[in-house]
Amino acid sequence: MIFVWPEPTRQTFWMKGTLIPLDIVFVWANGTVGAIYEASVESGESDADLTRYESPGPVKWVVELNMGTCAAKGIMVGSQVTIES
């Protein structure tokens, strides 16, 4: 899944209601990966106890992939990505 914002903004994600573990990839407006988190499923946790995955600054995109995809494909912080509309 790809989340897009019209202007770069700071974002926070959590795993409430998510059924599979994910890589959460925060991407700067210039297409550079700014952060990657491996996020495990959290079931039965109260909202206050859920792990928050925060962007390191204002991002244009957040991409969710099956956990392990970034490692398998060599995607890391600093990688350049192209997101086509």
Number of C-alpha atoms within 10 A of each C-alpha: 9 11 10 13 12 7 10 15 15 12 18 13 14 17 20 15 10 13 11 13 17 21 19 25 24 30 30 23 16 11 17 17 22 20 21 22 16 18 22 16 16 18 12 10 11 9 11 7 9 16 17 14 19 16 22 14 14 16 24 19 23 23 17 20 17 14 17 14 14 19 12 8 8 10 15 15 15 13 13 14 13 9 9 4 3
